[in-house]
Amino acid sequence: MHQHLGILILGHGTPSDQGTKAFLKLLHLVKEIAGETPVAAGFMEFASPTIAEGAAALLDCGVRRVVAVPVFLSAAGHTANDLPQGIAQAKKNYPHLKIELTPHVGGHPKVAELSALRYREAIAGRAEVPAEQTLVVLAAHGSPEPEAFEELENFARAREKLAPGIRIVPCFSQMGAPLLQDVLPALVEPTFRRIVVQPHFLLPGRMIEAIAHATAAVAGQHAEIEWIVAAPLGSHRLLAEAVLDLGRSES
């Protein structure tokens, strides 16, 4: 029997085996909660399956309509430009397959919930510090496009609602402005007893290590403050639920 709907989760792709395994773990989680709805993955570059190969896998399952969900945190860059090209190529390869592209996952409320969870995990078991003496620095990859920082600011405001009283400062770690290495020294104030730097990334890898190094460089000059680098969002049921919610909202 032909399935009416299939979900294709779209990733950037990475040369890192660790990053690819984390994304495939997310694929497994989505499949786990999707029930009978077929789910496949497609990478934009660096890894396989490609977007077209992911669409082909769903076609082999009897799917005739695919909803593609970009597992990206920003609407800028690849999400706005490269992914639509990849979808267009898949449509060209499989003209009888209807493929629709949803908004990226980064704007879904469950991603803010997951970010708040990673923060709580980072401070678990540590001495209690009042909210007004705690600062969270949210460090995303970055983009030269102005709308990318606006989106990150909006995410930071959504996060603040989940942790009342804690100030959350957004910045970029790799490109664009403001950059983490410039922001951190300027944020150090006597009122802060704890600064948590939280990578706003989906997967582990070299960029998370770079954030840790940038934090350590400032932390070494301010031993009076407790410095913590949180884990990236990673593969989690909350992220899988966000993906599935986007995929099914188009049905």
Backbone as CSV, one residue per row, in Angstrom:
resi,resn,N_x,N_y,N_z,CA_x,CA_y,CA_z,C_x,C_y,C_z
1,MET,0.851,-1.191,0.000,0.000,0.000,0.000,0.889,1.244,0.000
2,HIS,0.549,2.242,-0.814,1.329,3.461,-0.889,1.094,4.328,0.345
3,GLN,2.172,4.853,0.875,2.087,5.792,1.975,1.795,7.177,1.407
4,HIS,0.921,7.902,2.056,0.574,9.244,1.569,1.705,10.231,1.818
5,LEU,2.356,10.143,2.979,3.323,11.158,3.393,4.614,10.538,3.890
6,GLY,5.713,11.133,3.492,7.022,10.770,4.032,7.728,12.024,4.490
7,ILE,8.579,11.915,5.510,9.309,13.068,6.036,10.790,12.899,5.748
8,LEU,11.373,13.933,5.161,12.799,13.942,4.841,13.474,14.993,5.717
9,ILE,14.355,14.557,6.619,15.035,15.523,7.480,16.361,15.915,6.825
10,LEU,16.560,17.212,6.690,17.687,17.750,5.941,18.774,18.250,6.868
11,GLY,19.994,17.776,6.668,21.130,18.239,7.456,22.175,18.875,6.574
12,HIS,23.041,19.674,7.184,24.120,20.296,6.427,25.101,19.243,5.937
13,GLY,25.453,18.329,6.825,26.494,17.353,6.532,27.814,17.828,7.090
14,THR,28.651,16.903,7.515,29.929,17.251,8.124,30.947,16.158,7.825
15,PRO,32.228,16.506,7.679,33.257,15.470,7.520,33.478,14.689,8.808
16,SER,32.945,15.201,9.917,33.144,14.562,11.225,32.234,13.355,11.397
17,ASP,32.843,12.210,11.689,32.051,10.999,11.958,31.156,11.210,13.182
18,GLN,31.675,11.938,14.180,30.917,12.203,15.399,29.649,13.005,15.078
19,GLY,29.795,14.022,14.217,28.657,14.842,13.828,27.637,14.062,13.021
20,THR,28.132,13.221,12.093,27.227,12.419,11.268,26.460,11.416,12.125
21,LYS,27.159,10.792,13.081,26.499,9.830,13.974,25.420,10.507,14.812
22,ALA,25.700,11.739,15.258,24.714,12.474,16.062,23.471,12.778,15.230
23,PHE,23.670,13.121,13.957,22.522,13.419,13.106,21.723,12.136,12.828
24,LEU,22.421,11.041,12.597,21.717,9.781,12.337,20.994,9.289,13.592
25,LYS,21.510,9.663,14.767,20.795,9.358,16.007,19.475,10.133,16.044
26,LEU,19.519,11.391,15.586,18.290,12.181,15.501,17.311,11.518,14.535
27,LEU,17.818,11.040,13.406,16.964,10.330,12.447,16.271,9.152,13.122
28,HIS,17.027,8.407,13.917,16.461,7.248,14.621,15.364,7.688,15.596
29,LEU,15.603,8.794,16.304,14.609,9.292,17.262,13.325,9.723,16.551
30,VAL,13.483,10.399,15.408,12.300,10.828,14.648,11.524,9.603,14.176
31,LYS,12.237,8.611,13.662,11.578,7.378,13.213,10.828,6.708,14.353
32,GLU,11.439,6.746,15.528,10.876,6.087,16.706,9.503,6.649,17.071
33,ILE,9.353,7.982,16.930,8.089,8.602,17.335,7.155,8.869,16.148
34,ALA,7.640,8.577,14.932,6.826,8.855,13.743,5.820,7.759,13.452
35,GLY,5.956,6.618,14.122,5.023,5.516,13.893,5.160,4.946,12.489
36,GLU,4.076,4.930,11.749,4.086,4.338,10.408,4.522,5.328,9.326
37,THR,4.732,6.586,9.687,5.157,7.567,8.698,6.618,7.319,8.323
38,PRO,6.927,7.050,7.050,8.322,6.824,6.655,9.159,8.090,6.845
39,VAL,10.382,7.895,7.319,11.293,9.013,7.553,12.663,8.662,6.971
40,ALA,13.282,9.627,6.293,14.630,9.440,5.751,15.416,10.722,5.966
41,ALA,16.732,10.627,5.753,17.601,11.793,5.917,18.291,12.119,4.609
42,GLY,18.664,13.390,4.446,19.437,13.820,3.291,20.385,14.936,3.697
43,PHE,21.658,14.814,3.304,22.657,15.826,3.648,22.931,16.730,2.457
44,MET,23.168,17.994,2.745,23.448,18.975,1.706,24.844,18.766,1.120
45,GLU,25.813,18.425,1.975,27.185,18.199,1.502,27.956,17.381,2.539
46,PHE,29.125,16.916,2.156,30.096,16.227,3.030,29.717,14.811,3.442
47,ALA,28.446,14.436,3.402,28.048,13.116,3.900,26.938,12.548,3.027
48,SER,26.695,11.293,3.200,25.605,10.642,2.465,24.638,10.023,3.466
49,PRO,23.360,9.855,3.094,22.789,10.077,1.762,22.618,11.563,1.423
50,THR,22.616,11.858,0.132,22.331,13.211,-0.326,20.826,13.470,-0.213
51,ILE,20.429,14.713,-0.476,19.003,15.044,-0.428,18.234,14.207,-1.446
52,ALA,18.793,14.083,-2.658,18.127,13.287,-3.701,18.047,11.815,-3.307
53,GLU,19.102,11.299,-2.679,19.098,9.895,-2.247,18.082,9.664,-1.131
54,GLY,17.938,10.656,-0.241,16.925,10.545,0.809,15.524,10.512,0.228
55,ALA,15.296,11.362,-0.794,13.994,11.366,-1.464,13.736,10.026,-2.147
56,ALA,14.793,9.459,-2.745,14.657,8.157,-3.415,14.304,7.057,-2.421
57,ALA,14.887,7.127,-1.210,14.587,6.124,-0.188,13.109,6.170,0.201
58,LEU,12.546,7.379,0.270,11.129,7.511,0.597,10.264,7.022,-0.560
59,LEU,10.699,7.289,-1.772,9.977,6.815,-2.959,9.913,5.290,-2.955
60,ASP,11.012,4.658,-2.550,11.060,3.195,-2.470,10.098,2.642,-1.418
61,CYS,9.731,3.504,-0.441,8.771,3.098,0.599,7.329,3.256,0.115
62,GLY,7.151,3.721,-1.104,5.809,3.923,-1.623,5.277,5.323,-1.420
63,VAL,6.121,6.208,-0.891,5.690,7.591,-0.648,5.522,8.330,-1.974
64,ARG,4.512,9.171,-2.048,4.318,10.012,-3.232,4.366,11.496,-2.882
65,ARG,4.438,11.795,-1.587,4.508,13.184,-1.140,5.497,13.269,0.017
66,VAL,6.480,14.151,-0.150,7.550,14.290,0.833,7.507,15.683,1.442
67,VAL,7.582,15.741,2.765,7.741,17.016,3.464,9.171,17.048,3.991
68,ALA,9.951,18.020,3.505,11.367,18.130,3.864,11.537,19.161,4.977
69,VAL,12.172,18.743,6.066,12.346,19.610,7.248,13.824,19.955,7.420
70,PRO,14.192,21.233,7.254,15.593,21.619,7.440,15.981,21.628,8.921
71,VAL,16.913,20.771,9.305,17.385,20.739,10.690,18.553,21.729,10.778
72,PHE,18.193,23.001,10.696,19.125,24.123,10.754,18.605,25.108,11.795
73,LEU,19.516,25.836,12.438,19.113,26.761,13.494,18.848,28.172,12.985
74,SER,19.282,28.459,11.767,19.104,29.807,11.226,18.433,29.746,9.864
75,ALA,17.646,30.780,9.574,16.997,30.870,8.266,17.932,31.439,7.214
76,ALA,19.081,31.974,7.630,20.007,32.616,6.694,20.918,31.583,6.026
77,GLY,21.673,32.031,5.054,22.712,31.209,4.437,22.183,29.990,3.711
78,HIS,22.662,28.813,4.156,22.320,27.557,3.473,20.810,27.329,3.425
79,THR,20.132,27.667,4.508,18.694,27.404,4.575,17.946,28.179,3.503
80,ALA,18.372,29.418,3.276,17.677,30.271,2.312,18.099,29.994,0.876
81,ASN,19.348,29.550,0.684,19.870,29.455,-0.685,20.103,28.020,-1.166
82,ASP,20.931,27.268,-0.442,21.371,25.965,-0.942,20.308,24.872,-0.832
83,LEU,19.557,24.869,0.270,18.543,23.823,0.438,17.475,23.861,-0.652
84,PRO,16.929,25.039,-0.995,15.946,25.056,-2.088,16.519,24.512,-3.395
85,GLN,17.830,24.725,-3.626,18.458,24.180,-4.834,18.512,22.656,-4.774
86,GLY,18.830,22.141,-3.587,18.862,20.684,-3.415,17.496,20.067,-3.608
87,ILE,16.470,20.732,-3.107,15.094,20.249,-3.284,14.700,20.307,-4.755
88,ALA,15.102,21.372,-5.429,14.788,21.514,-6.864,15.423,20.382,-7.665
89,GLN,16.645,19.993,-7.294,17.321,18.894,-7.989,16.602,17.572,-7.730
90,ALA,16.149,17.372,-6.486,15.414,16.143,-6.161,14.105,16.081,-6.937
91,LYS,13.432,17.215,-7.089,12.183,17.261,-7.866,12.449,16.925,-9.330
92,LYS,13.586,17.404,-9.823,13.951,17.131,-11.216,14.237,15.644,-11.416
93,ASN,14.899,15.035,-10.418,15.228,13.609,-10.504,13.983,12.727,-10.402
94,TYR,13.016,13.189,-9.587,11.809,12.389,-9.330,10.571,13.258,-9.557
95,PRO,10.227,13.498,-10.829,9.131,14.434,-11.153,7.767,13.998,-10.638
96,HIS,7.581,12.717,-10.356,6.282,12.241,-9.872,6.167,12.337,-8.348
97,LEU,7.256,12.806,-7.700,7.267,12.925,-6.250,7.037,14.383,-5.863
98,LYS,5.992,14.628,-5.101,5.711,15.987,-4.628,6.561,16.254,-3.394
99,ILE,7.395,17.313,-3.438,8.292,17.619,-2.323,8.033,19.045,-1.849
100,GLU,7.767,19.195,-0.560,7.521,20.514,0.032,8.568,20.771,1.104
101,LEU,8.978,22.030,1.232,9.995,22.428,2.198,9.345,23.224,3.324
102,THR,9.568,22.793,4.567,8.993,23.490,5.730,9.954,24.583,6.199
103,PRO,9.525,25.431,7.138,10.483,26.328,7.802,11.553,25.512,8.535
104,HIS,12.700,26.121,8.806,13.784,25.433,9.513,13.381,25.177,10.969
105,VAL,14.045,24.221,11.580,13.653,23.768,12.921,14.033,24.768,14.013
106,GLY,15.000,25.655,13.731,15.527,26.547,14.761,14.510,27.461,15.409
107,GLY,13.425,27.759,14.702,12.413,28.642,15.265,11.332,27.937,16.065
108,HIS,11.420,26.622,16.187,10.377,25.867,16.886,10.541,26.007,18.399
109,PRO,9.448,26.176,19.142,9.534,26.341,20.603,10.258,25.207,21.323
110,LYS,10.184,23.999,20.794,10.842,22.870,21.467,12.365,22.982,21.413
111,VAL,12.890,23.739,20.441,14.338,23.951,20.396,14.755,24.877,21.539
112,ALA,13.936,25.871,21.836,14.198,26.727,23.007,14.130,25.901,24.289
113,GLU,13.181,24.973,24.363,13.081,24.086,25.530,14.346,23.243,25.687
114,LEU,14.845,22.731,24.555,16.047,21.904,24.588,17.258,22.739,25.010
115,SER,17.346,23.966,24.525,18.433,24.865,24.910,18.400,25.121,26.421
116,ALA,17.200,25.344,26.952,17.055,25.559,28.398,17.458,24.302,29.182
117,LEU,17.143,23.141,28.639,17.519,21.879,29.279,19.039,21.723,29.332
118,ARG,19.716,22.035,28.228,21.188,21.921,28.206,21.820,22.876,29.219
119,TYR,21.202,24.030,29.408,21.696,24.961,30.439,21.548,24.339,31.833
120,ARG,20.386,23.770,32.109,20.152,23.164,33.430,21.115,22.011,33.677
121,GLU,21.382,21.240,32.623,22.336,20.133,32.757,23.741,20.658,33.062
122,ALA,24.098,21.797,32.464,25.439,22.355,32.641,25.687,22.806,34.075
123,ILE,24.630,23.276,34.747,24.820,23.774,36.123,24.402,22.750,37.180
124,ALA,23.928,21.601,36.741,23.456,20.581,37.692,24.578,20.152,38.638
125,GLY,24.244,20.069,39.910,25.208,19.610,40.906,26.165,20.689,41.395
126,ARG,26.052,21.889,40.864,26.924,22.989,41.275,26.237,23.830,42.346
127,ALA,27.001,24.664,42.993,26.439,25.542,44.019,25.392,26.465,43.394
128,GLU,24.367,26.767,44.159,23.309,27.629,43.639,23.805,29.077,43.558
129,VAL,23.526,29.712,42.417,23.891,31.109,42.195,22.615,31.856,41.820
130,PRO,22.332,32.985,42.457,21.114,33.734,42.123,21.061,34.118,40.644
131,ALA,19.853,34.197,40.123,19.657,34.503,38.700,20.330,35.806,38.309
132,GLU,20.227,36.824,39.169,20.782,38.139,38.820,22.314,38.154,38.823
133,GLN,22.928,37.073,39.345,24.392,36.975,39.336,24.883,35.959,38.311
134,THR,23.967,35.539,37.445,24.273,34.559,36.406,24.095,35.199,35.035
135,LEU,25.031,34.934,34.142,24.942,35.409,32.763,25.070,34.216,31.825
136,VAL,24.230,34.163,30.811,24.337,33.143,29.771,24.719,33.830,28.470
137,VAL,25.761,33.328,27.821,26.191,33.843,26.524,25.868,32.774,25.485
138,LEU,24.973,33.116,24.588,24.506,32.174,23.561,25.346,32.388,22.305
139,ALA,26.183,31.413,21.963,27.132,31.561,20.861,26.736,30.694,19.675
140,ALA,26.234,31.336,18.617,25.852,30.634,17.386,27.011,30.673,16.393
141,HIS,26.868,29.969,15.287,27.926,29.933,14.268,28.200,31.317,13.721
142,GLY,27.162,31.965,13.202,27.312,33.326,12.704,27.054,33.455,11.216
143,SER,26.772,34.686,10.815,26.469,35.005,9.427,26.642,36.495,9.235
144,PRO,27.070,36.928,8.052,27.155,38.367,7.792,25.792,39.000,7.514
145,GLU,24.746,38.171,7.396,23.419,38.687,7.082,22.743,39.228,8.349
146,PRO,22.249,40.476,8.305,21.661,41.106,9.499,20.501,40.313,10.101
147,GLU,19.707,39.658,9.244,18.550,38.920,9.759,18.961,37.722,10.614
148,ALA,20.197,37.235,10.431,20.671,36.097,11.228,20.814,36.490,12.687
149,PHE,21.366,37.692,12.931,21.505,38.121,14.330,20.153,38.476,14.928
150,GLU,19.275,39.037,14.125,17.925,39.351,14.617,17.206,38.078,15.055
151,GLU,17.377,37.027,14.270,16.756,35.752,14.630,17.353,35.198,15.929
152,LEU,18.670,35.329,16.080,19.326,34.843,17.291,18.877,35.652,18.509
153,GLU,18.716,36.943,18.340,18.204,37.785,19.432,16.803,37.341,19.851
154,ASN,15.967,37.046,18.880,14.609,36.581,19.188,14.643,35.262,19.946
155,PHE,15.583,34.385,19.560,15.724,33.109,20.258,16.162,33.347,21.703
156,ALA,17.099,34.279,21.893,17.577,34.593,23.243,16.441,35.109,24.122
157,ARG,15.562,35.916,23.542,14.417,36.428,24.314,13.478,35.276,24.684
158,ALA,13.284,34.341,23.764,12.448,33.168,24.066,13.074,32.335,25.179
159,ARG,14.404,32.216,25.163,15.107,31.482,26.218,14.961,32.164,27.567
160,GLU,15.012,33.498,27.579,14.898,34.224,28.843,13.557,33.954,29.527
161,LYS,12.529,33.711,28.733,11.218,33.407,29.309,11.224,32.057,30.025
162,LEU,12.159,31.193,29.636,12.257,29.868,30.242,13.209,29.852,31.441
163,ALA,13.896,30.977,31.668,14.807,31.088,32.812,14.689,32.498,33.367
164,PRO,13.580,32.797,34.020,13.312,34.165,34.481,14.430,34.747,35.337
165,GLY,14.792,35.993,35.024,15.800,36.692,35.819,17.215,36.546,35.313
166,ILE,17.449,35.590,34.415,18.804,35.373,33.891,18.958,36.113,32.569
167,ARG,19.982,36.925,32.497,20.254,37.659,31.257,20.929,36.739,30.259
168,ILE,20.453,36.768,29.007,21.034,35.940,27.947,21.511,36.853,26.823
169,VAL,22.806,36.792,26.531,23.420,37.649,25.520,23.745,36.817,24.277
170,PRO,23.186,37.153,23.118,23.489,36.408,21.889,24.744,36.956,21.206
171,CYS,25.497,36.074,20.571,26.655,36.499,19.781,27.008,35.395,18.793
172,PHE,27.984,35.670,17.955,28.446,34.700,16.964,29.848,34.204,17.333
173,SER,30.147,32.985,16.963,31.452,32.413,17.300,32.414,32.366,16.121
174,GLN,31.893,32.406,14.886,32.756,32.174,13.730,32.810,33.338,12.742
175,MET,31.668,33.961,12.476,31.642,35.046,11.490,30.526,36.023,11.816
176,GLY,30.627,37.236,11.253,29.626,38.247,11.536,29.963,38.989,12.820
177,ALA,29.017,39.719,13.329,29.221,40.490,14.560,27.906,40.551,15.333
178,PRO,28.006,40.591,16.685,29.224,40.618,17.510,29.832,39.236,17.685
179,LEU,31.158,39.182,17.782,31.862,37.916,17.934,32.116,37.586,19.401
180,LEU,32.097,36.310,19.707,32.276,35.827,21.083,33.539,36.384,21.724
181,GLN,34.654,36.336,21.000,35.921,36.767,21.607,35.942,38.255,21.937
182,ASP,35.092,39.035,21.244,34.991,40.461,21.549,33.973,40.726,22.663
183,VAL,32.919,39.921,22.674,31.828,40.116,23.628,32.220,39.715,25.053
184,LEU,32.887,38.579,25.193,33.155,38.035,26.528,33.902,38.998,27.463
185,PRO,35.026,39.570,27.030,35.738,40.459,27.964,34.889,41.653,28.403
186,ALA,34.037,42.146,27.496,33.211,43.321,27.801,32.072,42.991,28.759
187,LEU,31.731,41.694,28.875,30.595,41.295,29.711,30.976,41.060,31.169
188,VAL,32.266,40.930,31.428,32.706,40.625,32.786,32.406,41.811,33.706
189,GLU,31.583,41.554,34.715,31.222,42.580,35.699,31.304,41.972,37.096
190,PRO,31.579,42.789,38.106,31.667,42.264,39.484,30.369,41.609,39.963
191,THR,29.243,41.987,39.350,27.958,41.427,39.801,27.782,39.971,39.384
192,PHE,28.551,39.521,38.407,28.382,38.144,37.927,29.292,37.178,38.684
193,ARG,28.693,36.157,39.241,29.456,35.082,39.877,29.604,33.874,38.965
194,ARG,28.716,33.771,37.977,28.755,32.626,37.058,28.445,33.105,35.641
195,ILE,29.260,32.665,34.681,28.989,32.927,33.261,28.967,31.585,32.541
196,VAL,27.848,31.309,31.920,27.672,30.060,31.164,27.689,30.395,29.679
197,VAL,28.650,29.849,28.968,28.713,30.025,27.515,28.040,28.810,26.885
198,GLN,27.005,29.075,26.142,26.199,27.984,25.602,26.279,27.971,24.072
199,PRO,26.928,26.955,23.494,27.004,26.868,22.037,25.613,26.628,21.436
200,HIS,25.187,27.532,20.567,23.901,27.365,19.894,24.156,26.602,18.596
201,PHE,24.511,25.339,18.765,24.839,24.442,17.663,24.053,23.151,17.852
202,LEU,23.780,22.487,16.759,23.073,21.213,16.850,24.009,20.068,17.200
203,LEU,25.213,20.070,16.605,26.068,18.897,16.701,27.422,19.228,17.314
204,PRO,28.075,18.244,17.927,29.428,18.450,18.449,30.425,18.585,17.300
205,GLY,31.626,19.077,17.625,32.650,19.201,16.592,33.682,20.263,16.933
206,ARG,34.484,20.630,15.940,35.595,21.559,16.159,35.127,22.943,16.602
207,MET,33.955,23.354,16.124,33.487,24.702,16.472,33.139,24.805,17.959
208,ILE,32.670,23.714,18.534,32.384,23.704,19.972,33.698,23.812,20.747
209,GLU,34.734,23.134,20.242,36.054,23.217,20.870,36.601,24.639,20.788
210,ALA,36.354,25.322,19.658,36.817,26.701,19.491,36.124,27.632,20.491
211,ILE,34.851,27.381,20.745,34.112,28.172,21.737,34.707,27.955,23.128
212,ALA,35.037,26.715,23.437,35.652,26.399,24.736,36.994,27.100,24.897
213,HIS,37.797,27.134,23.821,39.109,27.792,23.882,38.958,29.299,24.070
214,ALA,38.008,29.904,23.342,37.775,31.350,23.460,37.319,31.701,24.875
215,THR,36.508,30.828,25.454,36.036,31.049,26.829,37.180,30.923,27.824
216,ALA,38.006,29.908,27.628,39.128,29.674,28.542,40.109,30.848,28.543
217,ALA,40.270,31.478,27.380,41.201,32.608,27.284,40.768,33.768,28.173
218,VAL,39.475,33.999,28.287,38.958,35.076,29.136,38.871,34.602,30.590
219,ALA,38.450,33.359,30.760,38.280,32.814,32.115,39.591,32.850,32.898
220,GLY,40.698,32.642,32.204,41.999,32.641,32.870,42.342,33.976,33.505
221,GLN,41.708,35.037,33.036,41.968,36.375,33.582,40.949,36.772,34.652
222,HIS,39.931,35.923,34.845,38.864,36.256,35.797,38.485,35.016,36.601
223,ALA,39.423,34.588,37.454,39.209,33.367,38.238,38.143,33.547,39.304
224,GLU,37.743,34.790,39.577,36.710,35.025,40.596,35.319,34.628,40.109
225,ILE,35.197,34.408,38.808,33.915,34.014,38.212,33.954,32.525,37.869
226,GLU,32.851,31.846,38.086,32.732,30.441,37.660,32.345,30.432,36.181
227,TRP,33.177,29.798,35.374,32.948,29.741,33.932,32.527,28.327,33.544
228,ILE,31.461,28.223,32.767,30.952,26.917,32.333,30.674,26.975,30.837
229,VAL,31.108,25.967,30.114,30.736,25.831,28.697,29.756,24.675,28.597
230,ALA,28.547,24.964,28.171,27.499,23.937,28.072,27.697,23.074,26.827
231,ALA,26.968,21.993,26.769,26.994,21.117,25.591,26.117,21.710,24.487
232,PRO,26.396,21.356,23.224,25.494,21.778,22.142,24.133,21.097,22.293
233,LEU,23.199,21.489,21.472,21.836,20.949,21.594,21.824,19.430,21.450
234,GLY,22.499,18.918,20.436,22.612,17.474,20.261,21.300,16.801,19.891
235,SER,21.370,15.495,19.736,20.193,14.699,19.381,19.388,14.420,20.646
236,HIS,18.141,14.822,20.640,17.294,14.681,21.823,15.854,14.540,21.348
237,ARG,15.043,13.936,22.183,13.641,13.737,21.814,12.928,15.065,21.532
238,LEU,13.275,16.119,22.267,12.643,17.419,22.027,12.907,17.903,20.600
239,LEU,14.131,17.708,20.122,14.465,18.098,18.755,13.719,17.221,17.755
240,ALA,13.652,15.930,18.051,12.907,15.009,17.179,11.431,15.389,17.117
241,GLU,10.871,15.786,18.245,9.463,16.195,18.277,9.241,17.469,17.463
242,ALA,10.218,18.384,17.511,10.121,19.616,16.711,10.135,19.286,15.218
243,VAL,11.030,18.384,14.831,11.115,17.964,13.422,9.806,17.344,12.964
244,LEU,9.294,16.445,13.774,8.065,15.746,13.406,6.873,16.695,13.370
245,ASP,6.840,17.632,14.301,5.753,18.613,14.330,5.745,19.439,13.044
246,LEU,6.929,19.870,12.596,7.025,20.627,11.345,6.623,19.766,10.148
247,GLY,7.091,18.514,10.158,6.760,17.625,9.048,5.286,17.340,8.933
248,ARG,4.642,17.174,10.064,3.204,16.833,10.027,2.311,18.062,9.897
249,SER,2.860,19.246,10.212,2.045,20.460,10.093,1.743,20.793,8.639
250,GLU,2.528,20.197,7.730,2.297,20.444,6.306,1.362,19.410,5.692
251,SER,0.921,18.445,6.506,0.075,17.387,5.943,-1.358,17.826,5.832
